[in-house]
């Protein structure tokens, strides 16, 4: 395999620039720096203008991708023009950048895996910026938060506790991801337990009435009450209602309070742990035990006579 001259070309290019510094060279470097600054300003202006005009038709995730793509594309064009203006050989530096990229890829396989996983996540579109997702890690830990950024190496979340979390893209590819805000409505499932002597038809009607009188619960789909299991001392019910996505937390909280009040108003009991006291006779003393034994022996003697 023939030896490459790219390192030597890069070294000679840099040496030629810094050893032959004169007034003309200084002016060329100044022009290159000014081109970089102008490119940065133009790239920022064009990307923001695109988002203000056409970006209103896109969602948050698409706006983020288009803004970054337009900005980096325009800015890289000005960077290449400024390097050429400063006397750099672009072909030499592009070849060196390719070799450096391959070397870094082999040295950091985790980053390369996250990069490829990030491309799959962006292309698949299973969730977007602004969605609320929930994932279960390998160790069993559950993380739920709002997506604030989808990058090539990681996804950034903001939890309900205002905690910033960075998740590698590889982890999101390997584990199931629940998108809690994909659709505009959401089902709230509440598990209840009632005593065996309660009338299930009455309980079902009470729960449906509670859902019907709560304005945040949707009429379509309708609320349902299902008997799911018979436990040791109770009957287990599943009370399912539907609401708007943005009202999910409020409905889950207030509906359980309304169910409790509905049970109290209709004298419906739920099973609770009970403790009882058993009255047992006191143990006999030693004298009483001997007397009892002697009475038994006397009775046998009387019967023998």
Secondary structure by P-SEA (a helix, b strand, c coil): ccccaaaaaaaaaaaaaaaaccaaaaaaaaaaaaaaaaaaaaaaaaaaaaaaaacccccaaaaaaaaaaaaaaaaaaaaaaaaaaacccaaaaaaaaaaaaaaaaaacaaaaaaaaaaaaaaaaccccccbbbbbbcccbbbbbbbbccccccbbbbbcccbbbbbbbaaaaaabbbbbcccccbbbbbbbbbbcccccaaaaaaaaaaaaaaccccccccbbbbbbccccccbbbbbbbbbbcccaaaaaaaaaaaaaaaaaaaaccccccbbbbbbbbbccccaaaaaaaaaaaaaaaaaaac
